[in-house]
């Protein structure tokens, strides 16, 4: 699955963020700022954004963090990071080629770790997701904070039904039209409808060893922002 994901994301880097803006009606920028603000508010000066893609969240963290902060963005798709290195503010982010399952950093390296709209890609199975979360926890210092921003399962039935319909009928087709990648957005459409609700993801984070897990639903629950601490 990892190689296939690399192929998918290698097809779409130049248009990836534009498509995100269109499909979310611009809300993705607000959601990412919320995640970055949560990471910076936790304090510290060393930040890691995993599955950084083109670096949108990492760049947002860099803008909000104090001068002199170190911000790393790790991803396993070189084409996505090349796009990130063209963006304004790129000199404040250290892009690192790495798999989320095996990060090239020592234990207790960062004050905060973030991930945005990529946790679904790590959810090949529940055990795979747990292993990834434990790896993120490993590189956090004691007391450090993990911030997870991801689509979720709305609790209101009518919102959930509308979200599923939008994911099934619009996301795949619109993504294909705007990027030419039919397989990529068919895959993304499917993951939107299969991912965990906020409560279950909180349970998985606790099972991975995180403490003080909090979930905040955004935009009628179609997105959830989880914060969790390393004991």
C-alpha positions in Angstrom: 0.0 0.0 0.0 2.9 2.4 0.8 4.3 2.2 -2.8 0.8 2.8 -4.2 0.3 5.8 -2.0 3.6 7.2 -3.2 2.5 6.8 -6.8 -0.9 8.5 -6.1 0.6 11.5 -4.4 3.4 11.8 -7.0 0.7 12.4 -9.6 -0.9 15.4 -8.0 1.5 17.7 -6.1 1.2 20.8 -8.2 -2.6 20.8 -7.9 -3.0 19.2 -4.5 -3.6 22.2 -2.3 -5.7 24.0 -4.9 -8.0 20.9 -5.1 -8.2 20.9 -1.3 -9.2 24.5 -1.2 -12.0 23.9 -3.8 -13.3 20.7 -2.2 -13.5 22.2 1.3 -14.7 25.6 0.2 -11.6 27.1 1.6 -12.1 25.7 5.1 -9.0 23.6 5.0 -6.9 26.7 5.6 -8.9 27.4 8.8 -8.6 23.8 10.0 -4.9 23.8 9.5 -4.4 27.1 11.3 -6.4 25.6 14.2 -4.1 22.6 14.3 -0.9 24.7 14.1 -2.2 27.1 16.8 -2.8 24.1 19.1 0.7 22.8 18.6 2.3 26.2 19.2 0.1 27.0 22.2 1.5 23.8 23.9 4.9 25.6 24.2 8.4 24.7 23.1 10.5 25.4 20.1 10.8 22.2 18.2 8.0 21.0 16.0 7.5 18.1 13.6 4.8 17.8 11.0 4.5 14.2 9.8 3.1 13.3 6.4 3.7 16.9 5.6 3.0 16.7 1.9 3.6 20.1 0.4 4.2 21.5 3.8 1.0 23.6 4.4 0.7 22.7 8.1 4.4 22.9 8.7 4.5 26.4 7.1 1.6 27.4 9.3 3.4 26.3 12.4 6.5 28.1 11.3 4.5 31.3 10.9 2.9 31.1 14.3 6.0 29.8 16.3 8.4 32.2 17.9 11.5 33.3 16.0 14.2 30.7 16.1 11.9 27.7 16.4 12.8 24.6 14.5 10.1 23.1 12.3 10.6 19.8 10.4 8.3 18.4 7.8 8.6 14.7 7.1 7.1 12.9 4.1 7.8 9.8 2.0 6.8 11.4 -1.3 9.7 13.5 -2.8 7.4 15.1 -5.4 5.1 16.6 -2.7 8.1 18.0 -0.8 9.6 19.5 -3.9 6.3 21.5 -4.3 6.6 22.6 -0.6 10.2 23.8 -1.2 8.8 26.3 -3.8 6.5 27.9 -1.3 6.9 31.2 0.5 8.4 30.7 3.9 10.1 27.4 2.9 13.4 28.5 4.5 11.7 28.1 7.9 10.9 24.4 7.4 13.4 21.5 7.2 11.9 19.0 4.8 12.9 15.4 5.6 12.3 12.3 3.5 10.9 9.8 5.9 8.1 7.2 6.4 5.7 8.0 9.3 6.2 4.4 10.5 10.0 4.9 11.0 11.0 8.5 11.8 14.7 9.3 11.6 14.7 11.2 14.9 15.9 10.2 18.4 13.5 9.7 21.3 12.1 12.8 22.9 13.2 15.1 20.1 10.1 17.4 19.7 7.8 19.6 21.8 4.9 19.0 19.4 4.0 16.7 16.5 1.3 17.4 14.1 -0.4 15.5 11.3 -3.1 16.9 9.0 -5.5 14.9 6.8 -3.0 12.0 6.5 -4.0 9.8 9.4 -6.5 8.0 7.1 -3.6 6.9 4.9 -1.9 5.3 7.9 -5.0 3.4 8.7 -4.3 0.3 6.7 -5.4 -1.6 9.8 -6.0 -0.6 13.4 -2.6 -2.2 14.4 -0.8 -0.1 11.7 -2.4 3.1 13.0 -1.5 2.2 16.6 2.1 1.6 15.5 2.2 5.0 13.7 0.8 6.8 16.8 3.4 5.1 19.0 6.1 6.2 16.7 4.9 9.8 16.9 4.8 9.4 20.7 8.4 8.1 20.7 9.8 11.3 19.2 7.9 13.6 21.5 9.5 14.8 24.7 7.7 13.9 28.0 4.8 16.4 28.3 4.9 17.1 24.6 1.7 17.3 22.5 0.5 15.4 19.5 -2.1 17.2 17.4 -4.1 15.2 14.9 -6.3 16.9 12.3 -8.5 14.6 10.3 -11.9 14.2 8.7 -14.4 12.5 11.1 -17.8 10.9 11.3 -20.4 13.6 12.1 -22.7 12.7 15.0 -25.8 14.2 13.4 -27.3 11.7 11.0 -28.3 14.2 8.4 -24.8 15.7 8.4 -23.2 12.3 8.2 -25.4 11.3 5.3 -24.7 14.5 3.4 -21.0 14.1 4.0 -21.0 10.6 2.7 -22.9 11.6 -0.3 -20.5 14.5 -1.0 -17.5 12.2 -0.6 -18.9 9.5 -2.9 -20.4 11.7 -5.7 -18.2 14.9 -5.7 -14.7 14.3 -4.3 -13.7 11.5 -6.7 -15.1 13.1 -9.8 -14.0 16.7 -9.0 -10.5 15.5 -8.0 -10.2 13.6 -11.3 -11.2 16.6 -13.3 -8.9 19.0 -11.6 -5.8 16.7 -11.4 -6.3 14.0 -13.9 -5.8 11.4 -11.2 -8.9 9.1 -11.1 -7.3 6.5 -8.9 -6.0 9.0 -6.4 -9.3 10.7 -5.7 -11.3 7.5 -5.8 -9.0 6.3 -3.0 -9.3 9.5 -1.0 -13.1 9.4 -1.5 -13.2 6.0 0.0 -11.1 6.8 3.0 -13.3 9.7 3.9 -16.3 7.4 4.4 -14.5 4.7 6.3 -12.5 6.6 8.9 -13.2 6.6 12.6 -15.4 8.9 14.6 -13.9 11.3 17.1 -14.6 9.1 20.1 -13.1 6.0 18.6 -10.0 7.8 17.5 -9.6 9.1 21.0 -9.7 5.6 22.3 -7.0 4.5 19.8 -4.8 7.4 20.9 -5.2 6.4 24.5 -4.4 2.8 23.6 -1.2 4.0 21.9 -0.1 5.4 25.2 -1.2 9.1 25.0 -2.7 10.8 28.0 -5.1 13.7 28.3 -6.7 13.1 25.0 -9.1 15.8 23.9 -11.2 16.0 20.7 -12.7 19.1 19.3 -15.2 18.8 16.5 -15.1 21.4 13.7 -17.6 22.3 11.0 -20.5 20.2 12.2 -18.2 17.3 13.0 -16.9 16.6 9.5 -13.4 17.3 10.9 -12.0 16.6 14.3 -9.0 18.1 16.0 -7.4 15.8 18.6 -4.8 16.9 21.2 -3.0 14.3 23.3 0.0 14.4 25.6 3.0 12.2 26.2 3.1 11.0 29.7 
